[in-house]
């Protein structure tokens, strides 16, 4: 495996301003992901992709070089994960490092550990397009989710005659913590077109993702549980 570990960290955040370097239990949020990556991979294959000088300086204070600042076109709300991925792959390829496996680790998952990443890697092989981390969703479309029909009435999102949650199929929710992507696949197709995708299951606590102030407060309480 020739890995590239990509940690995308845009400066702008509407939900929690400056969250990537905001202190959570005494550490900048992004440091949890960097520490997990460094427990497995060498620094030269870990890439923090950011548009923000403060994030760059914070990461480099940990001794990890940030190889570039993203171009402005990749620093907007509309910039896609796919464009950020392809920019990083191209940057390294132009310098002679051709990764065959892209490990995307979002910095908003502080409870995803090095062990989770190691375990996910054991489930990945190069016959797959992608392996993604998931949790079992509580919002099961066979049971609790509803949509409005043309008459404005609520109907089940997916039809099932089951009367108990235990009797409906399990449904998996992407938790955003780990994506292991075959670079051949993403060079040939968009992320949305990838077909050979398998799951790596994580528990709800480890899956906690920080997007809002409420998410941040929950994360603080999770840390208090271990004190």
URGIKA-V218598 format. One record per residue. RES is the residue in one letter. NEAR is the number of other ideal C-beta (glycine too) atoms within 12 Angstrom. Layout:
# URGIKA-V218598
RES,NEAR
RES,NEAR
This chain:
# URGIKA-V218598
X,20
X,23
X,32
X,39
X,42
X,42
X,46
X,38
X,42
X,36
X,31
X,24
X,28
X,13
X,19
X,27
X,16
X,23
X,32
X,41
X,34
X,30
X,21
X,33
X,21
X,13
X,22
X,28
X,38
X,46
X,30
X,39
X,46
X,40
X,27
X,32
X,40
X,25
X,21
X,28
X,30
X,17
X,21
X,20
X,29
X,36
X,41
X,45
X,44
X,39
X,29
X,30
X,18
X,24
X,37
X,28
X,20
X,29
X,36
X,21
X,18
X,26
X,14
X,31
X,19
X,31
X,27
X,23
X,25
X,32
X,18
X,14
X,13
X,31
X,25
X,16
X,13
X,13
X,24
X,19
X,29
X,27
X,24
X,36
X,37
X,29
X,31
X,39
X,33
X,25
X,26
X,29
X,19
X,13
X,16
X,10
X,21
X,20
X,35
X,25
X,33
X,44
X,45
X,45
X,45
X,39
X,43
X,34
X,39
X,41
X,35
X,41
X,27
X,24
X,18
X,36
X,37
X,21
X,22
X,37
X,27
X,15
X,23
X,33
X,18
X,20
X,14
X,26
X,30
X,41
X,35
X,34
X,39
X,30
X,31
X,21
X,25
X,16
X,18
X,25
X,22
X,24
X,25
X,19
X,21
X,18
X,16
X,12
X,11
X,7
X,8
X,9
X,10
X,12
X,16
X,20
X,20
X,19
X,15
X,20
X,11
X,16
X,10
X,11
X,18
X,11
X,13
X,24
X,17
X,19
X,23
X,23
X,24
X,28
X,33
X,30
X,43
X,46
X,42
X,42
X,41
X,34
X,33
X,22
X,31
X,36
X,23
X,15
X,20
X,19
X,27
X,14
X,15
X,25
X,16
X,19
X,28
X,24
X,27
X,34
X,26
X,32
X,19
X,19
X,23
X,30
X,36
X,33
X,34
X,35
X,22
X,18
X,17
X,15
X,26
X,29
X,16
X,24
X,34
X,24
X,17
X,24
X,22
X,12
X,13
X,11
X,9
